[in-house]
Amino acid sequence: MHLLFLSSLLPDGLATTGFEIANAAIAAAYRRQGVRLTIAGFRREGARPAGDGEIDLGTIVLENAAASPRQKALWLAGAFLSGRPVAAEKLARHSRKALRERLAEAGPVDGYVLNSVQMPIAYPFLSGDRPSIFIAHNVEHRSAEENAHNAGTRLARLLYRREAGILRRSEARICREAAVIHTLSEDDRTGLGLAGDRRAVPLALSIGRPCEAADDGRRSHDVGLIGTWSWAPNRVGLDWFLDHVVPLLPDGLSVAIAGRIDGPTPAAPANIRFVGRVADAQDFVRSSRVLALATRGGTGVQLKTIETFEEGLPAVATPAALRGIDALPENVRVADEAAAFAAALVELVKKDKAGEPMRLDGSRFAAAQKAALDAGIGQGLALLEQQRRMSAVTKPASSLPKSALHSGPERI
């Protein structure tokens, strides 16, 4: 089977953001199933050239932190004129005809993998062009609603509420037109209104990086946090940690925070160190005595949680950080209140300093995640093939009306 994987970004060698890590894991799972995958997407400025099996749709600036004030204003104006959310507006660079011509470079394909909502919102024809698998990395309208709730200004709240309404309608359309919908947690299947829909198949995720069972004893800090803090749902968790947990920690407990932050770094005590983007995320987390997984909202799965567990590292996690996780390792504590979170961090740091074996062999967790990911991808491919056979009985899939891509009981 040959599938065209449509994403906002092409792979760029070493995956650094959660979105890129998830994309690499999912693409690898398709290839383990014997799928020939052609990936189409944009490139960041300075990224490596497109390779074999990739279609370069052009260079693009995606992150707000890398954009000029003029560029941000153009995105916002364009989004209001087109009725798109800003993230999709950034990708709307081609006409329908021009995009079709670029995608034709893949040759004949059996279907599309629509990787997140941005491409099928920027180019709505994609979700009805071929039998498609939609990978919902998040319930985007819920994330926008949370951002509106947490926004600091009235204008920001209005902008996020606008985005939430557009995303809710767009996600419903994309799900309605898809042959298969993959979510990254059971909660997200419900959040998209797909509970009981056989087309909706949750995926486990596995980072797939080599894990070191042995502990070399290196520690550069007591508590580590890592994330893309410029993403609003992640920033809510960071702010909660700094405002509510840090004041309850002993002065001698060192905390290192890795990841990009828009604007100036928040004020923090001397034992809190902001290290920015790190060259090797694995090395950073392995150098932590304990990881703080301080998620306070958002949707989808937390890749930093999966990476922590696959490494066998001790952690304190909020319930929100455990979305998509079925089995909790023994060296993980769960706490939703600031006092309990701080106490659990202190407990685990003390045990590590006392020489107790706090690190586990995460290989079994990683193997279970990988097996579940492969099973979910395999189930989705079987549903896609079933849809393709049903379509072939009547007429070619490319000429079917959108509503004909689903059997009656499974439509939403």
Secondary structure, 3 states (H helix, E strand, C coil): CEEEEEEEECCCCCCCCHHHHHHHHHHHHHHHCCCEEEEEEEEECCCCCCCCCEEEEEEECCCHHHCCHHHHHHHHHHHHHHCCCHHHHCCCCCCHHHHHHHHHHHCCCCEEEEECCHHHHHCCCHHHHCCEEEEECCCHHHHHHHHHHHCCCHHHHHHHHHHHHHHHHHHHHHHHHCCEEEECCHHHHHHCCCCCCCCECCCCCCCCCCCCCCCCCCCCEEEEEECCCCCHHHHHHHHHHHHHHHHHCCCCCCEEEECCCCCCCCCCCCCEEEEECCCCHHHHHHCEEEEEECCCCCCCCCHHHHHHHHCCCCEEECHHHHCCCCCCCCCEEECCCHHHHHHHHHHHHHHHHCCCCCCCCCHHHHHHHHHHHHHHHHHHHHHHHHHHHHHHHHCCHHHCCHHHHCCHHHCC
